[in-house]
Amino acid sequence: MIVAGPPGFEELLEEHCPDISALTRHLRDVILAARPELAQRVYRGWHGLGFHHPERGYVAAVFPGTDAVQVGFEHGADLPDPHGLLQGTGKRLRYLRFTPGASAPTDEHLVEYLDLAIS
């Protein structure tokens, strides 16, 4: 069972089109189904929903955008990239970019990269 979003989550999605809002909710649900121990927090300044592991701390966030939703990994630059899907050039953050109706990355990819970020 997926729990309701944290305070401010629905407000975060109000300015987005229905497809981006639905995709953001779906990715949140995938993350929490795979890792129910993660705590959620809305970051208004970052315009995202952060996920915190009880031992590893902040590990990932979902960022809804105009035409895509990015799932960023705090230490993504240090992660293996077995499928060549991680994007970004920063010193730490890497992300998966999801667009409505796209075939890749998949939910399975998201869970795999999330597991890599937490292990």
N, C-alpha and C positions, 0 to 999 in steps of 0.2 A: 504494500500500500504506500503510495506516495503522499507525503504530507503537503500541506498548503505552503505556498511561498512565504518567505520572511516578510516582515513589514517593509513596505516600499517597493516590493517586487512588481506588483501589478501596475503601480504608478510609473515605474521604470519603462514599462512596455506601452504605455498610453500613446506615445508619440510615434509609434511604429505601425506599419501596415499589418494587417491580419496575418500574412504569411510569415513575416519576421517574428511577430509575437508568438505565433504557434510554434515556429521552429525553436525559438528560445525556450519556451516551456518544455518542448520535447527533449531538448538537449539537457536541460536541468533534470528532468525525470530520468533520463538514461544515466546521468552521473549519480544521482541518489539511489537508483535501483542497484547500480554496481557497487557503490560505496556508501551505504546508509550511515556510516559513522561520521561522514563529513557534516560539518556545521556550515550554514549559509549566512551570508551577510551582504546586504545591498550597499554598494559604494556609489553614491550619487555623483561624486566628483569624477570618478572613472567611468560612470554610466555602465556599471556592470554588477554582476552577482558573483561574489567571491566564495570559494570553498576552502574550508580549513580542516585539516586532519588533526586528531587529538595529539599526535606525537610529532608529525612533520610540519605542522603549522600551515600557513597559507600555501596552497599547492596549485590552484587553478581558478579561473574566472570565466564567466560567459559574458560576452560583450555584444549586445544587439546593435546592428548598424543599419544603414539605409537599405542595402541590398543583400546583406549577408550577416551571419552571426559568427563571431570568432570565439573559440575556446582557447584561452591563453594559459600557458604553463609557466609558473614563476621561474623555474630553473630549466626551462625548455632547451636552452643552449647546451646544457650538459646531458640531455637525453639522447639515447640512440634513436634513430629515425628509420626503422626497418622498412617503411613503405614510402619514404621520400615525401611525406605529406606536410611536415612542419614548415611553416613560413616565418619570415622575420629575419632581421639581421642585427638585432640588439645584442648587448652583452649577456643578457640573462633570459629574456622572454622569447618564447616561440609559441606559435599558435596554429591551430587547425581552423580552416575557413570553410564554413558550411553555407551553402546557398539553397534556397527552397527548390526542391525537385532535382538537385544534383545527385549523381550516383556515388561520388566520393568526396570527402571521406564518409565512411559509414559509421553507424552506431558502434559496431564492433571495433573499428579503428579508435574511436573515442575512448572506449573502455580500455583498450590495450595501452594507449598512450597515458591515460590516467593511472593505470596500474604501474607503468614505468615511472611516472612522476612521484608516486607514493612509495615505491619500494626502495 
